[in-house]
Amino acid sequence: MIVMTLLGVFVPVVVYLDLVVFFGEVGERSLTEAGQQVFLAVSGGIFAAGAFRLSDAKGYLAAMATLSVLMFIRESDSVLDQITHGFWVYPALVCILIGGTVVWKNRKTLGSGFVVHFATRQGTLVFLGLFLTIIFSRMFGSGQLWRPAMAENYAPVMKGAIQEGLELLGYAIFTFGTVMSARTKFK
């Protein structure tokens, strides 16, 4: 409970620092984005290590590692765009090829690993974090929601801060669940 409380405080502090102290917005090169990348890198590493060590859930853990790395690559698109616009697609394709191969070779442990992990408290946190990031942050941070609410006072910076802050919270919960899951060997 203490860690969840700290994460709940951490996110608005980081967004505040981006908006007020450093950048005036929550852009692609902000503390918020850096935090998202760190959380995804940690989660991807933990899931990959789990896939390496736990053969009974290797397919599932490899799929989660692949998903984490793909999200990391996508969150890093502004850095990768310095090479050439849209360059993030190439590392993402390599990730899909490698991760997909590992998942395919261990597909018999994909469903069972998921079912076992999803039934745990820690697994619930992992999937809550994913839900917050992939679905809720997109819907709640949508300009279609905030334009009517703010009318002529609509500010894209506000929409961006809300959406990116919710993504950071989702990634933080996802990573916390991942860390706790690793402690119990994803069971």
Secondary structure, DSSP 8 states (H G I E B T S, - for coil): -HHHHHHHHHHHHHHHIIIIIISSS--SSSHHHHHHHHHHHHHHHHHHHHHHH-GGGHHHHHHHHHHHHHHHHHHTHHHHTTTSTTTTHHHHHHHHHHHHHHHHHTGGGHHHHHHHHHTSHHHHHHHHHHHIIIIIHHHHT-HHHHHHHHGGG--HHHHHHHHHHHHHHHHHHHHHHHHHHHHTTT-
